[in-house]
């Protein structure tokens, strides 16, 4: 009685690990961007297994799955397949990824053409002999995807192309190898496979040859067919493959293309097949199966056969699947990815050279948590800056929340909360991924004497301020008074930090970046001139601007929209400066009358983001900005050599003299002597004029 029947195969099912989508997201944002060309990937599969149901004397067959994990993409060039990252006891399957840019592209894609392209590649590998050299190419698959990076939804559709035989393959029943071979033969096969696994690259492991003798079973590569089977009859010829199926009567999907290869290359119309199945790590292959496969007659095939292989969705219909990861992800991680996405989109078309990582890693210190401080902090969040420290010694008052966006009405109650700590907490609420810290700290000022009782506290405040400067990359000066900016300016020049200064008038603002003092060695080498600081235009020391003032003089009275404009300009100036090759020492870009960059000149280089000016002076009444550059003044009361040397040598003792009497700065820098000489010159001119009058 004929027991042969049409051979039916157990189809593969896709199993995409959640981390794969995270890797795809990163590649899409950082590497692929708008590139939707085909990308090589690598999947893997295991041999079929049946597991016992707990508490019952039954087993369940696990589905045949092809998996995609975090190692699916090549690390180097796209031609490098990352087979080294295939898990142990797994077998590789090369694939093609087609990731579309829009859901409309995903829906309208020509699936037939993509499938045919993949089928043609498999057929070409078979006819050219490449499949014999690299048998893993027989398991080539295709996956088309669309990644909705805002909603963390991933649409995908797999195809596992399998070439059809005409007429179809038939087979007898599948037999356990333990019922066909002796225990000695099974043991020798186990040892041969282990030796083969150790000696061959992973691309060879999924398909192999087996030769049966009465005493042993040996294993070889497909490419060794002629030599390995020399002198053997058909009963000794067995072709093995790693079988992902765990069904008793159906072999796995990879056998389909293997049979086409055997039929085409070695003209075999009948062949014995070993469906290799193992229990990982136990060297137990007893669940493997044997069967004989045949076609009624050999028919030479020259054209590419028809193929099947599109995967069905969860409803059992031909259609894509959906992976919705949003409910599974940590909300903080979702925020991180969303913030990075908005920024990285700028690199797709507009600014490929944007150095987002450098900006995000910049540690920013904000001196002042008022109107300017709040807006600067929010703009820094927009750029993805992860480390923000705020310093202020004031409390939140009832007038603050409407002008300072990090505060609410409740922060004003019971005397008001500390501004710095409250602003930092508000930043963490807006974006939990930010490392925001607030310090309630007073900044000593010139001309504001320190009483003996507070001397030690002021000394501690100065030490804390120095520590904060050391641990940050960029310092923003956002305080209310002019003299409060003096000590931070000195520290910035001394430590050569990026210092960004923002100051407001009623309808005007100044945003500037400080130079780093005279910086003789650098400027002499480069032939450039040092840029000035906030105090370089002064010929007097900063004095007490807070005492004996009316209410409108004590408060910063400005048009409400001005602070947001100035703050945004300050942050954008910082980002542009970070992109300049010379960093804090970048020469100043200037603008012409129309606000465009000047032709030529020492500062005409700019950055990928445009100009890097020294000063931006804004006039809201005229809706106009002017770009100005100013040189460092060698008698500056904040960044001159004399001031920095005095601070270096005398430390806090020098500062204490300045706090007690701001005129000490004029003495140290030589401004006092210069004024005296100027007055004497004026007197001489007066005397000359008197003499001229007498002569008339």
DOTORKOL-657188 format. One record per residue (C-alpha): residue in one letter; x, y, z. Coordinates in steps of 0.1 Angstrom, whole numbers, padded with zeros to 4 digits, always signed. Layout:
AXYZ;...
END
This chain:
X+0000+0000+0000;X+0014+0034-0010;X+0018+0056+0021;X+0032+0086+0003;X+0013+0119+0005;X+0019+0155-0005;X+0045+0170+0018;X+0032+0199+0040;X+0055+0222+0058;X+0052+0241+0091;X+0054+0278+0082;X+0076+0302+0101;X+0061+0329+0123;X+0078+0362+0131;X+0089+0368+0167;X+0102+0404+0171;X+0118+0412+0204;X+0108+0445+0219;X+0144+0458+0221;X+0146+0454+0183;X+0122+0482+0178;X+0143+0504+0201;X+0173+0497+0180;X+0153+0504+0148;X+0142+0537+0164;X+0178+0547+0171;X+0189+0538+0136;X+0160+0556+0120;X+0168+0588+0139;X+0206+0587+0138;X+0215+0568+0106;X+0187+0561+0082;X+0168+0594+0086;X+0150+0597+0053;X+0168+0569+0036;X+0143+0542+0029;X+0165+0519+0008;X+0169+0482+0016;X+0189+0474+0047;X+0205+0440+0055;X+0195+0424+0088;X+0200+0390+0104;X+0174+0369+0121;X+0177+0336+0138;X+0157+0305+0146;X+0160+0275+0169;X+0152+0238+0163;X+0117+0227+0172;X+0108+0217+0207;X+0079+0203+0226;X+0073+0213+0262;X+0055+0193+0289;X+0023+0209+0303;X+0028+0213+0341;X+0006+0188+0360;X-0004+0169+0329;X+0011+0140+0310;X+0009+0159+0277;X+0032+0181+0256;X+0027+0212+0235;X+0045+0219+0203;X+0062+0253+0202;X+0056+0273+0170;X+0084+0276+0145;X+0096+0312+0149;X+0121+0334+0132;X+0134+0360+0157;X+0147+0395+0154;X+0168+0409+0183;X+0190+0438+0192;X+0219+0423+0171;X+0199+0423+0138;X+0217+0452+0123;X+0254+0451+0112;X+0277+0472+0133;X+0301+0482+0105;X+0294+0484+0068;X+0261+0471+0056;X+0277+0442+0040;X+0288+0428+0074;X+0263+0404+0087;X+0263+0404+0126;X+0263+0366+0128;X+0286+0368+0158;X+0257+0381+0178;X+0234+0351+0171;X+0225+0334+0205;X+0239+0300+0212;X+0221+0270+0197;X+0204+0293+0171;X+0207+0294+0133;X+0211+0325+0112;X+0187+0337+0086;X+0197+0368+0065;X+0170+0393+0057;X+0161+0425+0039;X+0145+0454+0058;X+0125+0480+0039;X+0116+0508+0064;X+0092+0533+0049;X+0090+0570+0059;X+0052+0573+0061;X+0022+0551+0068;X+0010+0560+0033;X+0042+0546+0018;X+0038+0515+0039;X+0003+0509+0027;X+0011+0517-0010;X+0044+0498-0013;X+0047+0474-0041;X+0048+0442-0021;X+0048+0420-0052;X+0079+0436-0066;X+0097+0434-0033;X+0088+0397-0028;X+0098+0389-0064;X+0132+0406-0058;X+0138+0385-0027;X+0127+0353-0045;X+0150+0361-0075;X+0179+0365-0051;X+0172+0331-0035;X+0169+0315-0070;X+0201+0332-0082;X+0219+0319-0051;X+0207+0284-0059;X+0216+0284-0096;X+0250+0302-0091;X+0261+0278-0064;X+0263+0305-0037;X+0237+0287-0017;X+0261+0257-0015;X+0289+0279-0002;X+0266+0298+0022;X+0235+0276+0029;X+0220+0303+0053;X+0210+0322+0021;X+0182+0296+0017;X+0164+0311+0046;X+0165+0347+0033;X+0134+0367+0044;X+0119+0401+0038;X+0103+0425+0063;X+0087+0459+0055;X+0081+0483+0084;X+0068+0517+0093;X+0079+0532+0127;X+0056+0558+0141;X+0082+0573+0164;X+0058+0597+0181;X+0033+0571+0192;X+0058+0542+0195;X+0037+0520+0171;X+0055+0498+0146;X+0037+0483+0116;X+0054+0453+0100;X+0049+0425+0076;X+0072+0395+0071;X+0077+0373+0041;X+0095+0340+0042;X+0099+0332+0005;X+0097+0295-0004;X+0101+0282-0039;X+0074+0258-0052;X+0081+0225-0068;X+0061+0214-0099;X+0051+0187-0094;X+0049+0189-0057;X+0070+0169-0033;X+0057+0139-0016;X+0069+0119+0013;X+0063+0089+0035;X+0057+0092+0073;X+0082+0109+0095;X+0101+0085+0118;X+0120+0091+0150;X+0157+0086+0145;X+0158+0063+0175;X+0135+0039+0157;X+0158+0038+0126;X+0193+0040+0140;X+0210+0022+0168;X+0220+0041+0200;X+0256+0039+0188;X+0247+0055+0155;X+0227+0082+0173;X+0256+0088+0197;X+0281+0091+0168;X+0258+0115+0150;X+0256+0137+0181;X+0294+0138+0184;X+0298+0145+0147;X+0274+0174+0148;X+0292+0188+0178;X+0325+0186+0160;X+0309+0201+0129;X+0295+0230+0150;X+0329+0238+0165;X+0348+0236+0132;X+0324+0255+0108;X+0312+0291+0107;X+0276+0297+0118;X+0264+0302+0083;X+0271+0265+0076;X+0253+0250+0106;X+0217+0251+0095;X+0223+0227+0065;X+0247+0198+0063;X+0253+0163+0048;X+0250+0130+0067;X+0265+0098+0056;X+0252+0066+0072;X+0274+0035+0077;X+0265+0004+0099;X+0287+0017+0128;X+0286+0055+0126;X+0271+0086+0111;X+0294+0114+0098;X+0287+0150+0089;X+0300+0174+0062;X+0292+0206+0044;X+0269+0208+0014;X+0298+0220-0008;X+0316+0186+0000;X+0288+0166-0017;X+0308+0150-0045;X+0338+0140-0024;X+0317+0131+0007;X+0293+0108-0011;X+0318+0093-0035;X+0311+0056-0039;X+0279+0058-0018;X+0245+0044-0028;X+0213+0065-0023;X+0205+0048+0010;X+0236+0063+0025;X+0229+0098+0013;X+0211+0119+0039;X+0207+0157+0039;X+0202+0174+0072;X+0188+0208+0082;X+0180+0226+0114;X+0143+0221+0116;X+0124+0248+0134;X+0092+0227+0134;X+0082+0208+0165;X+0053+0189+0147;X+0054+0152+0145;X+0043+0150+0108;X+0055+0183+0092;X+0090+0195+0086;X+0099+0232+0089;X+0098+0259+0063;X+0136+0260+0054;X+0133+0225+0039;X+0114+0239+0009;X+0143+0258-0006;X+0167+0231+0004;X+0148+0206-0017;X+0148+0230-0047;X+0186+0232-0043;X+0190+0194-0041;X+0167+0189-0071;X+0184+0215-0092;X+0221+0210-0084;X+0223+0172-0078;X+0194+0161-0100;X+0178+0142-0071;X+0142+0132-0074;X+0143+0113-0041;X+0163+0120-0010;X+0164+0111+0027;X+0161+0141+0050;X+0172+0145+0086;X+0150+0170+0104;X+0175+0179+0131;X+0160+0189+0164;X+0178+0192+0197;X+0173+0201+0233;X+0197+0230+0237;X+0226+0225+0260;X+0219+0188+0267;X+0233+0172+0235;X+0200+0154+0231;X+0189+0150+0195;X+0165+0121+0201;X+0135+0142+0189;X+0150+0145+0154;X+0130+0130+0126;X+0138+0111+0093;X+0117+0111+0061;X+0121+0103+0025;X+0111+0131+0001;X+0105+0126-0036;X+0089+0141-0068;X+0072+0118-0093;X+0097+0126-0120;X+0127+0149-0125;X+0119+0180-0146;X+0147+0204-0154;X+0139+0239-0142;X+0156+0269-0158;X+0132+0298-0149;X+0127+0309-0114;X+0098+0289-0099;X+0068+0305-0083;X+0070+0312-0046;X+0048+0317-0015;X+0056+0331+0019;X+0038+0362+0031;X+0030+0359+0068;X-0006+0361+0080;X-0016+0385+0108;X-0031+0377+0142;X-0065+0374+0126;X-0053+0347+0103;X-0055+0369+0072;X-0028+0382+0049;X-0020+0416+0063;X+0005+0435+0085;X+0010+0432+0122;X+0012+0460+0148;X+0036+0463+0178;X+0023+0490+0201;X+0051+0496+0227;X+0037+0527+0243;X+0018+0509+0271;X+0049+0488+0279;X+0075+0516+0281;X+0085+0536+0311;X+0070+0571+0307;X+0104+0587+0315;X+0120+0567+0287;X+0091+0578+0264;X+0099+0614+0272;X+0136+0609+0265;X+0129+0594+0231;X+0103+0620+0222;X+0126+0649+0232;X+0155+0634+0212;X+0132+0627+0182;X+0122+0664+0178;X+0158+0675+0179;X+0172+0647+0156;X+0146+0655+0130;X+0166+0687+0123;X+0195+0665+0112;X+0174+0646+0086;X+0172+0675+0061;X+0182+0708+0075;X+0213+0704+0096;X+0232+0671+0091;X+0262+0685+0110;X+0242+0694+0141;X+0261+0682+0172;X+0231+0673+0194;X+0251+0651+0218;X+0275+0678+0225;X+0247+0702+0234;X+0229+0677+0255;X+0259+0668+0275;X+0267+0705+0283;X+0264+0713+0320;X+0247+0747+0324;X+0248+0769+0355;X+0221+0796+0356;X+0229+0825+0381;X+0194+0839+0386;X+0161+0821+0386;X+0139+0850+0378;X+0123+0859+0345;X+0154+0854+0325;X+0164+0823+0344;X+0131+0806+0339;X+0130+0813+0302;X+0166+0803+0297;X+0160+0770+0315;X+0130+0762+0294;X+0149+0769+0262;X+0177+0746+0274;X+0152+0719+0279;X+0140+0724+0243;X+0176+0717+0232;X+0177+0685+0252;X+0202+0698+0278;X+0202+0672+0306;X+0222+0691+0334;X+0209+0724+0347;X+0218+0741+0379;X+0201+0772+0392;X+0213+0797+0418;X+0192+0823+0435;X+0187+0835+0471;X+0152+0850+0467;X+0117+0837+0474;X+0088+0834+0450;X+0066+0864+0453;X+0030+0870+0441;X+0042+0890+0411;X+0065+0862+0398;X+0042+0835+0384;X+0027+0856+0356;X+0062+0865+0343;X+0083+0836+0353;X+0069+0803+0338;X+0085+0779+0363;X+0064+0792+0392;X+0028+0788+0402;X+0005+0807+0426;X+0009+0780+0453;X+0047+0787+0453;X+0040+0822+0467;X+0021+0812+0498;X+0035+0812+0533;X+0062+0837+0525;X+0072+0820+0492;X+0093+0790+0484;X+0130+0792+0475;X+0132+0803+0438;X+0162+0781+0428;X+0149+0748+0443;X+0113+0755+0431;X+0125+0762+0396;X+0145+0730+0395;X+0116+0710+0408;X+0094+0725+0381;X+0119+0716+0354;X+0119+0680+0366;X+0081+0680+0363;X+0082+0693+0328;X+0109+0667+0318;X+0118+0640+0344;X+0150+0631+0325;X+0167+0664+0334;X+0192+0666+0362;X+0180+0699+0376;X+0193+0712+0410;X+0187+0745+0428;X+0210+0763+0453;X+0199+0791+0475;X+0230+0812+0475;X+0240+0849+0477;X+0265+0863+0453;X+0287+0890+0471;X+0290+0923+0452;X+0315+0951+0449;X+0305+0981+0471;X+0283+0960+0493;X+0303+0958+0526;X+0303+0925+0545;X+0298+0928+0583;X+0321+0907+0606;X+0292+0885+0616;X+0286+0875+0580;X+0322+0873+0569;X+0324+0835+0573;X+0291+0829+0555;X+0302+0850+0526;X+0334+0831+0524;X+0315+0799+0522;X+0292+0813+0495;X+0323+0823+0474;X+0338+0788+0478;X+0305+0772+0468;X+0303+0795+0438;X+0338+0785+0427;X+0329+0749+0431;X+0298+0753+0409;X+0319+0771+0382;X+0344+0743+0382;X+0318+0716+0377;X+0299+0733+0348;X+0307+0741+0312;X+0285+0771+0305;X+0275+0799+0329;X+0245+0822+0323;X+0245+0856+0341;X+0208+0864+0345;X+0208+0885+0377;X+0189+0918+0383;X+0218+0941+0391;X+0250+0950+0373;X+0274+0946+0403;X+0261+0911+0410;X+0277+0900+0377;X+0312+0911+0387;X+0323+0881+0407;X+0309+0855+0382;X+0327+0874+0354;X+0360+0872+0373;X+0355+0835+0379;X+0346+0828+0343;X+0377+0846+0330;X+0399+0829+0355;X+0386+0794+0346;X+0381+0802+0309;X+0345+0791+0309;X+0318+0800+0284;X+0299+0829+0300;X+0267+0841+0284;X+0253+0874+0298;X+0217+0887+0294;X+0205+0920+0306;X+0172+0939+0301;X+0161+0975+0297;X+0125+0987+0292;X+0124+0978+0255;X+0160+0969+0249;X+0182+0939+0257;X+0218+0929+0256;X+0230+0893+0251;X+0267+0887+0249;X+0293+0861+0254;X+0324+0870+0274;X+0359+0866+0262;X+0385+0848+0285;X+0405+0878+0295;X+0436+0890+0277;X+0445+0853+0268;X+0479+0865+0255;X+0494+0832+0245;X+0464+0821+0224;X+0458+0855+0207;X+0495+0861+0200;X+0496+0827+0183;X+0464+0832+0163;X+0470+0868+0156;X+0435+0876+0170;X+0422+0902+0194;X+0406+0891+0227;X+0369+0898+0232;X+0357+0919+0261;X+0334+0911+0290;X+0304+0929+0304;X+0326+0954+0322;X+0352+0961+0295;X+0335+0993+0283;X+0336+1008+0318;X+0362+1032+0332;X+0347+1030+0367;X+0342+1002+0391;X+0307+0987+0394;X+0290+1004+0424;X+0259+0998+0446;X+0229+1002+0423;X+0203+0989+0447;X+0204+1014+0476;X+0185+1046+0476;X+0163+1037+0447;X+0126+1042+0441;X+0104+1012+0435;X+0105+1014+0397;X+0143+1016+0399;X+0146+0986+0422;X+0125+0963+0399;X+0133+0953+0364;X+0106+0971+0345;X+0105+0958+0310;X+0080+0950+0282;X+0067+0915+0291;X+0078+0898+0259;X+0114+0911+0261;X+0127+0886+0285;X+0116+0856+0264;X+0133+0871+0233;X+0166+0878+0252;X+0166+0844+0269;X+0160+0825+0236;X+0188+0846+0220;X+0212+0837+0249;X+0205+0800+0246;X+0208+0800+0208;X+0241+0819+0211;X+0254+0792+0234;X+0244+0764+0210;X+0260+0782+0181;X+0292+0787+0201;X+0293+0750+0210;X+0294+0743+0173;X+0324+0765+0166;X+0357+0748+0163;X+0374+0774+0185;X+0347+0772+0212;X+0349+0799+0238;X+0377+0816+0218;X+0357+0819+0186;X+0362+0852+0169;X+0331+0875+0166;X+0309+0874+0135;X+0295+0907+0126;X+0264+0918+0106;X+0260+0945+0080;X+0232+0970+0079;X+0207+0944+0068;X+0216+0920+0095;X+0236+0897+0072;X+0271+0884+0077;X+0299+0906+0065;X+0320+0894+0036;X+0355+0884+0047;X+0369+0895+0080;X+0382+0875+0108;X+0347+0864+0120;X+0331+0854+0087;X+0333+0816+0093;X+0302+0811+0114;X+0289+0776+0122;X+0263+0752+0108;X+0238+0772+0127;X+0249+0806+0113;X+0267+0835+0129;X+0284+0835+0163;X+0284+0872+0174;X+0300+0888+0204;X+0270+0910+0214;X+0234+0911+0203;X+0217+0944+0212;X+0180+0942+0206;X+0156+0971+0202;X+0120+0960+0206;X+0106+0994+0198;X+0121+0990+0163;X+0120+0952+0162;X+0157+0952+0153;X+0189+0936+0165;X+0224+0948+0161;X+0255+0926+0162;X+0284+0943+0179;X+0320+0932+0188;X+0341+0948+0215;X+0377+0942+0225;X+0389+0933+0259;X+0401+0963+0279;X+0435+0959+0295;X+0423+0979+0326;X+0389+0961+0329;X+0377+0958+0365;X+0367+0922+0359;X+0388+0904+0333;X+0421+0923+0331;X+0454+0906+0340;X+0457+0928+0371;X+0424+0916+0385;X+0430+0880+0378;X+0465+0880+0392;X+0453+0898+0424;X+0425+0872+0428;X+0450+0844+0421;X+0475+0856+0447;X+0453+0870+0474;X+0421+0849+0471;X+0392+0859+0493;X+0412+0886+0509;X+0412+0905+0476;X+0375+0899+0472;X+0368+0912+0507;X+0385+0945+0499;X+0364+0948+0467;X+0332+0941+0486;X+0341+0967+0512;X+0350+0994+0486;X+0346+0990+0449;X+0372+1017+0443;X+0398+0991+0451;X+0393+0977+0416;X+0402+1011+0401;X+0434+1012+0422;X+0444+0976+0411;X+0437+0982+0374;X+0453+1016+0372;X+0421+1034+0365;X+0427+1057+0395;X+0460+1068+0382;X+0446+1072+0347;X+0419+1095+0360;X+0444+1116+0380;X+0465+1119+0349;X+0435+1129+0329;X+0425+1155+0355;X+0460+1170+0355;X+0459+1172+0317;X+0426+1191+0319;X+0442+1215+0344;X+0471+1221+0320;X+0447+1228+0292;X+0428+1253+0314;X+0460+1271+0323;X+0470+1273+0286;X+0436+1288+0277;X+0440+1314+0305;X+0474+1324+0292;X+0460+1328+0257;X+0433+1351+0270;X+0459+1372+0288;X+0478+1377+0256;X+0448+1390+0237;
END
